[in-house]
Amino acid sequence: MRGFDTPNRLPGFWLNFEEALNGRLLAGTNDPSASSSSLSPEFTRLAQLTGNDKYYDAIDRVRQFLVRSQDHTRLPGMWPTTLDFRHEAANGDTLTLGALADSL
């Protein structure tokens, strides 16, 4: 799963195939918060269907980051529309209940 093959094992929003193949892929610093979060049902089900926990483990790292950052955002309990997956920070100042954050 090259998309999760980053130093901190969190995915980037953009997948650069050359960087992924060469092991130089980095998680994003200003990615839509819903982008990685919306993979949760699919990866959980994929783990169930295949019996391979690597899919659940990958998406669980995203969940753990969200749990750790939840009380440290500008409005505790809500995540900003963009997240810094590379540094595992939720410092954005734009919050919404709609687009870009509707899958959290």
N, C-alpha and C positions, 0 to 999 in steps of 0.2 A: 504494500500500500504506500506507494511513493508520495502521495499527497500528505501523509502524516510523518514522512521521513525527514523531520527537521530536528535541530538540536534539542528542543524541548518537547518534541513529539506532538505539537499542536499544529493543525493544518494552516496553510496559507489560503487566501481567497483565490489568488491567481496561481495557476499551475504552469510553471515554466518547465517544459519537458527536458530541455538540456540540463538545467540545474538539478532537476530531480534525478536524471540518469547518472549525473556525476556526483551525487550526494551533497550538493550545495544549496538545496532548497531551504528557504527561511520562512517562518511564519510571518504573517503580515503585521504591520504596525497600525493600520487604520482600516480594518476590515469590517464590513457590516456584521453586527452582532448576531443576526439571525442566520448568517451563511453556514457556519459550522454547527450551530445548535440545531438546525433543521434536519440534520443527518441522523439524529438520535433514533427515531423510530425505525428507519431503514437499516441502520447498522445493528441495532438490537435484534431485529427480526432476522437479519442475515446471519448473525451469530447463532440464533436458535435453529435456523434451517440447516446450516452447514455443520453445526457442532464445533465451530472454530471460534474460540473466545477472542481472537485478535481483533475482530470487528467491534465487539463490545468494549474491549480494553481501549481501543482507539477513541471511541466516542465518549467513554467514561472520563478520559483525561480532559476533554472539553467541559464535561459536567463538573468535574472537580475544580477547574479554574473558575467557572461561574459561581460555584458555591463559595469559594475562597474570596471572591471579589464582591459578592453581593452586598455586604454591609459596608463597603469602602467606596461606594460610588457617590456622586454628588447628591443623589437622592437615594439613600439606602433602601434596598429592596428592588430597585429598578436599575437596569443596565442602560448605558448610553447606546445610541444607534451604531456607534463604531467601537471596536475593541482593539487593543494592542495585544495580539496573541503572542508576538515574539517576546515581549517583556512581561507578559501576563499581567496587564494593567487595564483597568476600566476607568480611565480618566476623562473620557469625553464629556462634553457639557451639553450635548443635545440628546434629549430623551423623547420617546414617543411611545404610544400604544399601538401605532399602526405600522406602516411599511418599515422595513429594515430591522424591526425588533419584534415582529409578531410571532416569531417561532421560538421565543425563549421560554 
